[in-house]
């Protein structure tokens, strides 16, 4: 039996976290003993973990006043334009200690802290690290990260686009690393089952319900959602827009919602371990992301056969065929509004999109599981 360590900061709402839980439910535990190392426990997806997975809670080192001051100053005057995770890790690195066990395989299931920590503080014969974001757009710098990535047997990108961006950053700096693609996965059976659960919000109060699922972070472009909602309301549509997720942008979004007078039209629902009833029961699913590594929530909305509008981040085109299985807009509220109105004004077209999604084959999960099994059998 192989001993496997999987490292991720938490299992709160997010594409990587959802995908990891699905992966863990496909593993053959007669062959593998899995330790899941978390730095924040109590995440919404922990309840979906198989009983065989051993959760190991680690603590971030405590930052003293000087540490916090240095982090604030370096973040504020970021001359090298590093990602905040890169700055944070360099500050806490001297305070971290080695995790004692030696594993056969270690997997960092996220870029940033998980990748850095696993590289230096987890002992393993074989190491892989997942890359599930647009590395350049997210603000990471390979000159700082190459040292950590060089500890891995391979980097696992969640899409061809994510792989290409990372390779370009390497080549620009005349560097090379082994990299392959394994797409994030969703279990369609679990998805459909969870979507049948009771909806906690009464969508019938409005004739049009729009749903977005994702972290309240800048790269999700939720300011565009608020602006679009305002335009729809001003055009006379009886719409309510619901966002499932939590994050650092809540304060700014609440301020914008109030500024536009949308307190009863744009609702921040917070975090839940089951966003699928909201997706299943909405009129239209909308994704306003500025960039994505893949776009797992978009895939899930497609699985649930919803009329979808998404911004034109590069990987959206690998998930939807514009005008056939969804609508892809430009990254501005005018274009998003226009695409939503196409559905609202043409119910036959909306039905056609849903019918086309019903015919769509979803084979990526089986392919990804097969590739992960090959990694674990190395």
For each residue, the residues with C-beta under 8 A, 3 or more apart:
1: 30 31 32 33
2: 31 32 33 104 105 376
3: 32 33 35 101 102 103 104 105
4: 32 33 34 35 103 104 105 106 107 376
5: 34 35 37 99 101 103 105 106 107 118 122 124
6: 20 24 34 35 36 37 106 107 109
7: 37 106 107 108 109 114 117 118 122
8: 11 16 17 20 36 37 38 108 109 110 114
9: 38 39 40 110 113 114
10: 17 38 39 40 41 43
11: 8 17 20 21 38 43 44 45 46 49
12: 17 40 43 44 45 246 271
13: 17 18 44 45 213 214 215 244 245 246 271 272 273 275
14: 17 18 215
15: 18 19 132 184 292 293 294 295 296 297
16: 8 19 20 109 110 130 132 158 184
17: 8 10 11 12 13 14 20 21 43 45
18: 13 14 15 21 22 45 184 186 296
19: 15 16 22 23 132 158 184 185 186 296
20: 6 8 11 16 17 23 24 109
21: 11 17 18 24 25 45 48 49
22: 18 19 25 26 185 186 187 190 365
23: 19 20 26 27 185 369 372
24: 6 20 21 27 34 36 49 50 53
25: 21 22 48 50 187 190
26: 22 23 187 369 372
27: 23 24 32 34 50 376
28: 31 32
29: 32 33 34 50 52
30: 1
31: 1 2 28 376
32: 1 2 3 4 27 28 29 376
33: 1 2 3 4 29 54
34: 4 5 6 24 27 29 52 53 54
35: 3 4 5 6 53 54 56 101 103
36: 6 8 24 49 53 54 55 56
37: 5 6 7 8 56 58 99 122
38: 8 9 10 11 41 43 55 56 57 58
39: 9 10 57 58 59 60 113
40: 9 10 12 43
41: 10 38 46 55 57
42: 46
43: 10 11 12 17 38 40 46
44: 11 12 13 47 271 272 273
45: 11 12 13 17 18 21 48 49 273
46: 11 41 42 43 49 55
47: 44 273
48: 21 25 45 190 273
49: 11 21 24 36 45 46 53 55
50: 24 25 27 29 53
51:
52: 29 34
53: 24 34 35 36 49 50
54: 33 34 35 36
55: 36 38 41 46 49
56: 35 36 37 38
57: 38 39 41
58: 37 38 39 99
59: 39
60: 39 92
61: 92 95 96
62: 95
63: 67 68 71 91 92
64: 67 68
65: 68 69
66: 69 70
67: 63 64 70 71 91 92
68: 63 64 65 71 72
69: 65 66 72 73
70: 66 67 73 74 91
71: 63 67 68 74 75 87 88 91
72: 68 69 75 76
73: 69 70 76 77
74: 70 71 77 78 87 91
75: 71 72 78 84 87
76: 72 73
77: 73 74
78: 74 75 81 82 87
79:
80: 141 144
81: 78 139 141
82: 78 86 87 139 140 141 144
83: 86 87 112 138 139 140 141
84: 75 87 88
85: 88 89 111 112 113 116 140
86: 82 83 89 90 112 140 141 144 145
87: 71 74 75 78 82 83 84 90 91
88: 71 84 85 91 92 113
89: 85 86 92 93 112 113 116 117
90: 86 87 93
91: 63 67 70 71 74 87 88
92: 60 61 63 67 88 89 95 96
93: 89 90 96 116 120
94:
95: 61 62 92
96: 61 92 93 117 120 121
97: 121
98: 121 123
99: 5 37 58 121 122 123
100:
101: 3 5 35 123
102: 3 123 124 125
103: 3 4 5 35 106 122 123 124 125
104: 2 3 4 124 125 126
105: 2 3 4 5 124 125 126 127 128 375 376 378
106: 4 5 6 7 103 118 122 123 124 126 127 128
107: 4 5 6 7 118 127 128 129 130
108: 7 8 114 115 117 118 119 127 128 129 130 152
109: 6 7 8 16 20 114 130
110: 8 9 16 113 114 115 130 132
111: 85 114 115 129 130 131 132 133 135 138 140
112: 83 85 86 89 115 116 140
113: 9 39 85 88 89 110 116 117
114: 7 8 9 108 109 110 111 117 118 129
115: 108 110 111 112 118 119 129 145 148 149 152
116: 85 89 93 112 113 119 120 148
117: 7 89 96 108 113 114 120 121 122
118: 5 7 106 107 108 114 115 121 122 127 129 151
119: 108 115 116 122 127 129 147 148 149 151 152
120: 93 96 116 117 148 151
121: 96 97 98 99 117 118
122: 5 7 37 99 103 106 117 118 119 127
123: 98 99 101 102 103 106
124: 5 102 103 104 105 106 127
125: 102 103 104 105
126: 104 105 106 153 378
127: 105 106 107 108 118 119 122 124 151 152 153
128: 105 106 107 108 152 153 154 155 156 375
129: 107 108 111 114 115 118 119 149 152 155 156
130: 16 107 108 109 110 111 156 158
131: 111 135 155 156 157 158 162 163 166 179 293
132: 15 16 19 110 111 157 158 162 184 293 294
133: 111 137 138 162 291 292 293
134: 137 138 161 162 165 291 292 293 313 314
135: 111 131 138 140 142 162 165 166 169
136: 139 140 165 168 169
137: 133 134 165 219 290 291
138: 83 111 133 134 135 219 291
139: 81 82 83 136
140: 82 83 85 86 111 112 135 136 144 145
141: 80 81 82 83 86 144 145
142: 135 145 146 149 166 169 170 172 173 175
143: 146 173
144: 80 82 86 140 141 147
145: 86 115 140 141 142 148 149
146: 142 143 149 150 170 173 175 177
147: 119 144 150
148: 115 116 119 120 145 151
149: 115 119 129 142 145 146 152 155 177
150: 146 147 177
151: 118 119 120 127 148
152: 108 115 119 127 128 129 149 155 177 178
153: 126 127 128 178 378
154: 128 178 179 180 375
155: 128 129 131 149 152 166 177 178 179 180
156: 128 129 130 131 179 180 181 182 375
157: 131 132 160 162 163 166 179 180 181 182 293
158: 16 19 130 131 132 162 181 182 183 184 293 294
159: 162 163 181 183 293 294 315 318
160: 157 163 164 181 318
161: 134 164 165 314 315 318
162: 131 132 133 134 135 157 158 159 165 166 181 293 294 315
163: 131 157 159 160 166 167 179 180 181
164: 160 161 167 168
165: 134 135 136 137 161 162 168 169
166: 131 135 142 155 157 162 163 169 170 179
167: 163 164 170 171 179
168: 136 164 165 171 172
169: 135 136 142 165 166 172 173
170: 142 146 166 167 173 175 176 177
171: 167 168 174 175
172: 142 168 169
173: 142 143 146 169 170
174: 171
175: 142 146 170 171
176: 170
177: 146 149 150 152 155 170
178: 152 153 154 155
179: 131 154 155 156 157 163 166 167
180: 154 155 156 157 163 371
181: 156 157 158 159 160 162 163
182: 156 157 158 368 371 372 375
183: 158 159 294 364 367 368
184: 15 16 18 19 132 158 293 294 296 299 368
185: 19 22 23 364 365 368 369
186: 18 19 22 190 191 296 299 300 303 365
187: 22 25 26 190 191 365
188: 191 192 303 362 365
189: 192 193
190: 22 25 48 186 187 193 194
191: 186 187 188 194 195 276 300 303 304
192: 188 189 195 196 303 304
193: 189 190 196
194: 190 191 197 274 276 277
195: 191 192 276 277 279 280 304
196: 192 193 277 280
197: 194 274 276 277
198: 277
199: 202 203 277 278 281
200: 272 277
201: 242 267 269 278
202: 199 205
203: 199 206 209 240 281 282
204:
205: 202 240
206: 203 209 238 239 240
207: 238 239
208: 232 237 238 239 240 283 284 344
209: 203 206 239 240 241 242 281 282 283 284
210: 229 239 240 241 242 282 283 284 285 286 340
211: 241 242 243 244 278 279 282 284 285 286
212: 220 222 225 241 242 243 244 245 285 286 287 288
213: 13 243 244 245 275 278 279 297 300 301
214: 13 217 220 222 243 244 245 287 289 297
215: 13 14 220 245 246 247
216: 220 222 243 245 246 247 248 249 250 253 268
217: 214 220 247 248 249
218: 221 249 290
219: 137 138 289 290 291 292
220: 212 214 215 216 217 245 247 249 288 289 290
221: 218 224 225 288 289 290 311 331
222: 212 214 216 225 226 243 249 253 288
223: 226 227 252 253 256
224: 221 227 228 288 311 331 332 333 336
225: 212 221 222 228 229 241 243 266 286 288 336
226: 222 223 229 230 241 253 256 257 260 262 266
227: 223 224 230 231 260 333
228: 224 225 231 232 241 286 288 333 336 337 340
229: 210 225 226 232 233 239 241 260 262 265 266
230: 226 227 233 234 260 262 333
231: 227 228 234 235 333 334 337
232: 208 228 229 235 237 239 337 340 341
233: 229 230 236 237 239 262 265
234: 230 231
235: 231 232 337 341
236: 233
237: 208 232 233 344
238: 206 207 208
239: 206 207 208 209 210 229 232 233 265
240: 203 205 206 208 209 210 264 265 266 267
241: 209 210 211 212 225 226 228 229 265 266 267 286
242: 201 209 210 211 212 267 269 278 282
243: 211 212 213 214 216 222 225 253 266 267 268 269
244: 13 211 212 213 214 269 270 271 272 275 278
245: 13 212 213 214 215 216 220 269 270 271 275
246: 12 13 215 216 250 270 271
247: 215 216 217 220 250
248: 216 217
249: 216 217 218 220 222 252 253
250: 216 246 247 253 254 268
251: 254 255
252: 223 249 255 256
253: 216 222 223 226 243 249 250 256 257 268
254: 250 251 257 258 268
255: 251 252 258 259
256: 223 226 252 253 259 260
257: 226 253 254 260 262 263 266 268
258: 254 255 261 262 263
259: 255 256
260: 226 227 229 230 256 257 266
261: 258
262: 226 229 230 233 257 258 265 266
263: 257 258 266
264: 240 267
265: 229 233 239 240 241 262
266: 225 226 229 240 241 243 257 260 262 263
267: 201 240 241 242 243 264
268: 216 243 250 253 254 257
269: 201 242 243 244 245 272 278
270: 244 245 246
271: 12 13 44 244 245 246
272: 13 44 200 244 269 275
273: 13 44 45 47 48
274: 194 197 277
275: 13 213 244 245 272 278 279 297
276: 191 194 195 197 279 280 300 304
277: 194 195 196 197 198 199 200 274 280 281
278: 199 201 211 213 242 244 269 275 281 282
279: 195 211 213 275 276 282 285 300 301 304 306
280: 195 196 276 277 304 306
281: 199 203 209 277 278
282: 203 209 210 211 242 278 279 285 306
283: 208 209 210 307 343
284: 208 209 210 211 306 307 308 309 340 343
285: 210 211 212 279 282 301 306 307 308 309
286: 210 211 212 225 228 241 308 309 310 336 340
287: 212 214 295 297 298 301 308 309 310 311 316
288: 212 220 221 222 224 225 228 310 311 336
289: 214 219 220 221 292 295 310 311 313
290: 137 218 219 220 221 311 313 331
291: 133 134 137 138 219 313 314
292: 15 133 134 219 289 295 298 313 315 316
293: 15 131 132 133 134 157 158 159 162 184 315
294: 15 132 158 159 162 183 184 299 315 319
295: 15 287 289 292 298 299 310 313 315 316 319
296: 15 18 19 184 186 299 300
297: 15 213 214 275 287 300 301
298: 287 292 295 301 302 308 310 316 319 320
299: 184 186 294 295 296 302 303 319
300: 186 191 213 276 279 296 297 303 304
301: 213 279 285 287 297 298 304 306 308
302: 298 299 305 306 308 319 320 325 326 357 360
303: 186 188 191 192 299 300 362
304: 191 192 195 276 279 280 300 301
305: 302 354 357 358
306: 279 280 282 284 285 301 302 354 357
307: 283 284 285 326 327 343 350 353 354
308: 284 285 286 287 298 301 302 320 325 326 327 353
309: 284 285 286 287 326 327 328 329 336 339 340 343
310: 286 287 288 289 295 298 313 316 319 320 326 327 328 329
311: 221 224 287 288 289 290 316 328 329 330 331 336
312: 316 317 328 329 330 331
313: 134 289 290 291 292 295 310 316 331
314: 134 161 291 317
315: 159 161 162 292 293 294 295 318 319
316: 287 292 295 298 310 311 312 313 319 320 328
317: 312 314 320 322 328
318: 159 160 161 315
319: 294 295 298 299 302 310 315 316 326
320: 298 302 308 310 316 317 324 325 326 327 328
321: 324 325 326
322: 317 326 327 328
323: 327
324: 320 321 353 356
325: 302 308 320 321 353 356 357 360
326: 302 307 308 309 310 319 320 321 322 353 357
327: 307 308 309 310 320 322 323 339 342 343 353
328: 309 310 311 312 316 317 320 322 339
329: 309 310 311 312 332 335 336 338 339
330: 311 312 334 335 336
331: 221 224 290 311 312 313 335
332: 224 329 335 336
333: 224 227 228 230 231 336 337
334: 231 330 337 338
335: 329 330 331 332 338 339
336: 224 225 228 286 288 309 311 329 330 332 333 339 340
337: 228 231 232 235 333 334 340 341
338: 329 334 335 341 342
339: 309 327 328 329 335 336 342 343
340: 210 228 232 284 286 309 336 337 343 344
341: 232 235 337 338 344 345
342: 327 338 339 345 346 349
343: 283 284 307 309 327 339 340 346 349 350 353
344: 208 237 340 341
345: 341 342
346: 342 343 349 350
347: 350 351
348: 351 352
349: 342 343 346 352 353
350: 307 343 346 347 353 354
351: 347 348 354 355
352: 348 349 355 356
353: 307 308 324 325 326 327 343 349 350 356 357
354: 305 306 307 350 351 357 358
355: 351 352 358 359
356: 324 325 352 353 359 360
357: 302 305 306 325 326 353 354 360
358: 305 354 355
359: 355 356
360: 302 325 356 357
361:
362: 188 303 365
363: 366 367
364: 183 185 367 368
365: 22 185 186 187 188 362 368 369
366: 363 369 370
367: 183 363 364 370 371
368: 182 183 184 185 364 365 371 372
369: 23 26 185 365 366 372 373
370: 366 367 373 374
371: 180 182 367 368 374 375
372: 23 26 182 368 369 375 376
373: 369 370 376 377
374: 370 371 377 378
375: 105 128 154 156 182 371 372 378
376: 2 4 27 31 32 105 372 373
377: 373 374
378: 105 126 153 374 375
